[in-house]
């Protein structure tokens, strides 16, 4: 089953993932794009790059390490094989910040309440 990466868009058309990627140095954005292509193309993705977020219902994280920094994109599965990414951040602590998990959950509920149109 091939996965497809989609970026969450708010009701007013804003795309937080695109906006986040635009703030990153080019080489970091390139590596994130490369990791996203692995998630889309490989049936089995190493947990180093993609895994379910512990302690959540159905949230997942895309993990990218670059230059000693750790970048995360959070999202959820929709309609079986779509991964909808909602927010990104640089991880500075061992645990994923609660506010980032809550933001992902809130955007997931918004997306689903609006009918989950991709």
Helices and strands as residue ranges (DSSP letters): E 4-7, H 16-23, H 26-41, E 50-52, E 59-66, E 69-78, E 82-91, H 98-113
